[in-house]
């Protein structure tokens, strides 16, 4: 009995400090969403160059997810997470002394390692809990995505008070403190490791599984889209509605905060109703929100019997924020439900598969901001970013319908518990 109680205490302690570490990592990962705005003006960047700047940390954070997931399976999440946190501290500090565009791009690649923490923490915390509670555990850990919202609250205050160079200095200190807390609050269990006879090549064979590819597609929307929009929204509010950067960051947090915090609720829902049901409805909510967000500010003239009349159609800042808030909630649920699929289908390879799926989501977060910038430069229409995402959601809905929905009930007592 005492051994069971001790294990439960270790499980919850590990979950809490790992979630804290992931929150700080995500806050650092999203740093350019705020400091990128003054950098864009200082360096004279166009929309495409700004998109590349914000996306560089996402690129490296995505590429390291597969090896980090595999190393977590083999060596344990505690040591891998601690080394990752320690590696990012110098890069964060050096950001304050960068002056040229290529400096920021290069340091951003190293800074992006913080984004790989997701592929470490997911299998690490999941294995501390029984299968029927793994959705909850991964959802609680995934709530660390709220670090994107924390960044939008903390960074603007530091930027306005002390200048943008203070932001990386403070973040480096926070990361160092988080490393200490994580090391003393976490634990390791040799039973959670994959047998040493398992080969690297054998684990990578998961890439051939069509189900893994399907989960990659889903995650490229709910996570990749979340990351891309979190990076893009502050400057969108500033450009579209002419807001001060502090107000813009606060309103952008209305998307980022529920998109992170409510991931735990999505995990619990996935445990109860199944990953398939939750993901299916998430995609439809995203489709509706993105359809409405895609409509650009439009002014047109109609000839009436009394002469010409001019009309304006477009979302004001309040309607836009409400739609973004709703979209953030849907994406939070979707991020949790996709990983519930993985926990049930690949219990022995959670680290490897979560790394692969996380890679796809991260690459979505890398490519989308660049495409947002390209479309903005080509069309001059800011809402073209939402038009692009609307099309990608269509792909997921069609794929999901033909591979899952036609074969099983969507809701109700007969719904499969994926």
NORQUI-V691741 format. One record per residue. N is the residue number from 1. RES is the residue in one letter. SS is DSSP state (2 for helix, 1 for strand, 0 for the rest). PSI is psi in radians with two decimals (* if undefined). Layout:
N RES SS PSI
N RES SS PSI
This chain:
1 X 0 -0.80
2 X 2 -0.60
3 X 2 -0.70
4 X 2 -0.75
5 X 2 -0.69
6 X 2 -0.72
7 X 2 -0.72
8 X 2 -0.70
9 X 2 -0.74
10 X 2 -0.72
11 X 2 -0.85
12 X 2 -0.65
13 X 2 -0.77
14 X 2 -0.74
15 X 2 -0.74
16 X 2 -0.89
17 X 2 -0.53
18 X 2 -0.66
19 X 2 -0.71
20 X 2 -0.80
21 X 2 -0.72
22 X 2 -0.64
23 X 2 -0.80
24 X 2 -0.72
25 X 2 -0.74
26 X 2 -0.61
27 X 2 -0.77
28 X 2 -0.71
29 X 2 -0.58
30 X 0 0.24
31 X 0 -0.71
32 X 2 -0.29
33 X 2 -0.51
34 X 2 -0.96
35 X 2 -0.26
36 X 2 -0.45
37 X 2 -0.91
38 X 2 -0.55
39 X 2 -0.62
40 X 2 -0.72
41 X 2 -0.74
42 X 2 -0.75
43 X 2 -0.12
44 X 0 0.82
45 X 0 2.53
46 X 0 -3.13
47 X 2 -0.67
48 X 2 -0.77
49 X 2 -0.65
50 X 2 -0.72
51 X 2 -0.71
52 X 2 -0.71
53 X 2 -0.85
54 X 2 -0.44
55 X 2 -0.30
56 X 2 -0.81
57 X 2 -0.57
58 X 2 -0.62
59 X 2 -0.97
60 X 2 -0.64
61 X 2 -0.48
62 X 2 -0.78
63 X 2 -0.50
64 X 0 -0.05
65 X 2 -0.70
66 X 2 -0.93
67 X 2 -0.64
68 X 2 -0.69
69 X 2 -0.72
70 X 2 -0.75
71 X 2 -0.56
72 X 2 -0.74
73 X 2 -0.66
74 X 2 -0.73
75 X 2 -0.26
76 X 0 2.53
77 X 2 -0.49
78 X 2 -0.86
79 X 2 -0.67
80 X 2 -0.76
81 X 2 -0.73
82 X 2 -0.75
83 X 2 -0.66
84 X 2 -0.81
85 X 2 -0.75
86 X 2 -0.61
87 X 2 -0.57
88 X 2 -0.39
89 X 2 -0.89
90 X 2 -0.67
91 X 2 -0.72
92 X 2 -0.79
93 X 2 -0.72
94 X 2 -0.40
95 X 2 -0.57
96 X 2 -0.32
97 X 2 0.08
98 X 0 2.55
99 X 0 -0.55
100 X 0 2.77
101 X 2 -0.76
102 X 2 -0.45
103 X 2 -0.81
104 X 2 -0.66
105 X 2 -0.76
106 X 2 -0.85
107 X 2 -0.57
108 X 2 -0.60
109 X 2 -0.73
110 X 2 -0.73
111 X 2 -0.57
112 X 2 -0.28
113 X 2 -0.49
114 X 2 -0.56
115 X 2 -0.39
116 X 2 -0.15
117 X 2 -0.41
118 X 2 -0.72
119 X 2 -0.26
120 X 2 -0.87
121 X 2 -0.60
122 X 2 -0.99
123 X 2 -0.54
124 X 2 -0.87
125 X 2 -0.57
126 X 2 -0.68
127 X 0 -0.17
128 X 0 -0.13
129 X 0 2.67
130 X 0 2.82
131 X 2 -0.66
132 X 2 -0.09
133 X 2 0.11
134 X 2 -0.56
135 X 2 -0.73
136 X 2 -0.82
137 X 2 -0.81
138 X 2 -0.54
139 X 2 -0.74
140 X 2 -0.81
141 X 2 -0.77
142 X 2 -0.32
143 X 2 -0.22
144 X 2 -0.25
145 X 2 -0.39
146 X 2 -0.19
147 X 2 -0.48
148 X 2 -0.67
149 X 2 -0.69
150 X 2 -0.72
151 X 2 -0.70
152 X 2 -0.29
153 X 2 -0.69
154 X 2 -0.89
155 X 2 -0.78
156 X 2 -0.65
157 X 2 -0.76
158 X 2 -0.70
159 X 2 -0.81
160 X 2 -0.67
161 X 2 -0.68
162 X 2 -0.10
163 X 0 2.80
164 X 0 -0.45
165 X 2 -0.36
166 X 2 -0.45
167 X 2 -0.94
168 X 2 -0.55
169 X 2 -0.79
170 X 2 -0.70
171 X 2 -0.63
172 X 2 -0.71
173 X 2 -0.71
174 X 2 -0.73
175 X 2 -0.70
176 X 2 -0.76
177 X 2 -0.65
178 X 2 -0.68
179 X 2 -0.78
180 X 2 -0.82
181 X 2 -0.73
182 X 2 -0.80
183 X 2 -0.71
184 X 2 -0.28
185 X 2 -0.20
186 X 0 2.99
187 X 0 2.96
188 X 0 2.64
189 X 0 2.02
190 X 2 -0.42
191 X 2 -0.32
192 X 2 -0.12
193 X 0 2.56
194 X 0 2.43
195 X 0 2.45
196 X 0 -0.29
197 X 0 -0.27
198 X 0 2.24
199 X 0 2.67
200 X 2 -0.77
201 X 2 -0.66
202 X 2 -0.68
203 X 2 -0.62
204 X 2 -0.21
205 X 2 -0.26
206 X 2 -0.39
207 X 2 -0.38
208 X 2 -0.18
209 X 0 2.11
210 X 2 -0.52
211 X 2 -0.67
212 X 2 -0.72
213 X 2 -0.66
214 X 2 -0.73
215 X 2 -0.55
216 X 2 -0.73
217 X 2 -0.81
218 X 2 -0.77
219 X 2 -0.46
220 X 2 -0.39
221 X 2 -1.03
222 X 2 -0.50
223 X 0 -0.87
224 X 2 -0.75
225 X 2 -0.66
226 X 2 -0.81
227 X 2 -0.82
228 X 2 -0.79
229 X 2 -0.59
230 X 2 -0.65
231 X 2 -0.50
232 X 2 -0.41
233 X 2 -0.61
234 X 2 -0.89
235 X 2 -0.45
236 X 2 -0.83
237 X 2 -0.73
238 X 2 -0.79
239 X 2 -0.72
240 X 2 -0.69
241 X 2 0.00
242 X 0 0.60
243 X 0 2.73
244 X 0 2.61
245 X 2 -0.57
246 X 2 -0.76
247 X 2 -0.70
248 X 2 -0.76
249 X 2 -0.66
250 X 2 -0.78
251 X 2 -0.63
252 X 2 -0.52
253 X 2 -0.36
254 X 2 -0.38
255 X 2 -0.81
256 X 2 -0.68
257 X 2 -0.97
258 X 2 -0.52
259 X 2 -0.31
260 X 2 -0.95
261 X 2 -0.73
262 X 0 0.05
263 X 2 -0.59
264 X 2 -0.72
265 X 2 -0.65
266 X 2 -0.64
267 X 2 -0.74
268 X 2 -0.73
269 X 2 -0.67
270 X 2 -0.63
271 X 2 -0.65
272 X 2 -0.82
273 X 2 -0.16
274 X 0 2.54
275 X 2 -0.65
276 X 2 -0.86
277 X 2 -0.79
278 X 2 -0.79
279 X 2 -0.69
280 X 2 -0.82
281 X 2 -0.53
282 X 2 -0.77
283 X 2 -0.65
284 X 2 -0.69
285 X 2 -0.75
286 X 2 -0.72
287 X 2 -0.79
288 X 2 -0.82
289 X 2 -0.79
290 X 2 -0.55
291 X 2 -0.79
292 X 2 -0.67
293 X 2 -0.40
294 X 0 -0.39
295 X 0 2.12
296 X 0 2.87
297 X 0 2.08
298 X 1 2.36
299 X 1 2.19
300 X 1 2.75
301 X 1 2.30
302 X 1 2.32
303 X 1 2.05
304 X 1 3.10
305 X 0 -0.37
306 X 0 0.12
307 X 1 -2.88
308 X 1 2.48
309 X 1 2.34
310 X 1 2.33
311 X 1 2.66
312 X 1 2.28
313 X 1 2.29
314 X 0 2.75
315 X 0 2.28
316 X 0 3.06
317 X 2 -0.53
318 X 2 -0.84
319 X 2 -0.68
320 X 2 -0.79
321 X 2 -0.67
322 X 2 -0.75
323 X 2 -0.71
324 X 2 -0.66
325 X 2 -0.80
326 X 2 -0.74
327 X 2 -0.69
328 X 2 -0.71
329 X 2 -0.81
330 X 2 -0.78
331 X 2 -0.59
332 X 2 -0.82
333 X 2 -0.71
334 X 2 -0.68
335 X 2 -0.68
336 X 2 -0.71
337 X 2 -0.61
338 X 2 -0.70
339 X 2 -0.29
340 X 2 -0.66
341 X 2 -0.88
342 X 2 -0.78
343 X 2 -0.61
344 X 2 -0.65
345 X 2 -0.50
346 X 0 1.06
347 X 0 -0.46
348 X 0 -0.15
349 X 0 0.68
350 X 2 -0.75
351 X 2 -0.82
352 X 2 -0.89
353 X 2 -0.70
354 X 2 -0.56
355 X 2 -0.73
356 X 2 -0.84
357 X 2 -0.70
358 X 2 -0.62
359 X 2 -0.79
360 X 2 -0.76
361 X 2 -0.73
362 X 2 -0.70
363 X 2 -0.59
364 X 2 -0.73
365 X 2 -0.39
366 X 2 -0.83
367 X 2 -0.71
368 X 2 -0.80
369 X 2 -0.61
370 X 2 -0.75
371 X 2 -0.62
372 X 2 -0.80
373 X 2 -0.73
374 X 2 -0.82
375 X 2 -0.66
376 X 2 -0.78
377 X 2 -0.61
378 X 2 -0.71
379 X 2 -0.47
380 X 0 0.14
381 X 0 2.02
382 X 0 -0.61
383 X 0 -0.04
384 X 2 -0.41
385 X 2 -0.73
386 X 2 -0.52
387 X 2 -0.73
388 X 2 -0.82
389 X 2 -0.58
390 X 2 -0.74
391 X 2 -0.66
392 X 2 -0.66
393 X 2 -0.62
394 X 2 -0.73
395 X 2 -0.79
396 X 2 -0.74
397 X 2 -0.77
398 X 2 -0.78
399 X 2 -0.78
400 X 2 -0.66
401 X 2 -0.81
402 X 2 -0.45
403 X 2 -0.38
404 X 0 -0.91
405 X 2 -0.70
406 X 2 -0.28
407 X 2 -0.17
408 X 0 2.77
409 X 0 2.70
410 X 0 -0.77
411 X 0 2.97
412 X 0 3.13
413 X 0 -0.41
414 X 0 0.00
415 X 0 2.32
416 X 0 2.49
417 X 0 1.51
418 X 0 *
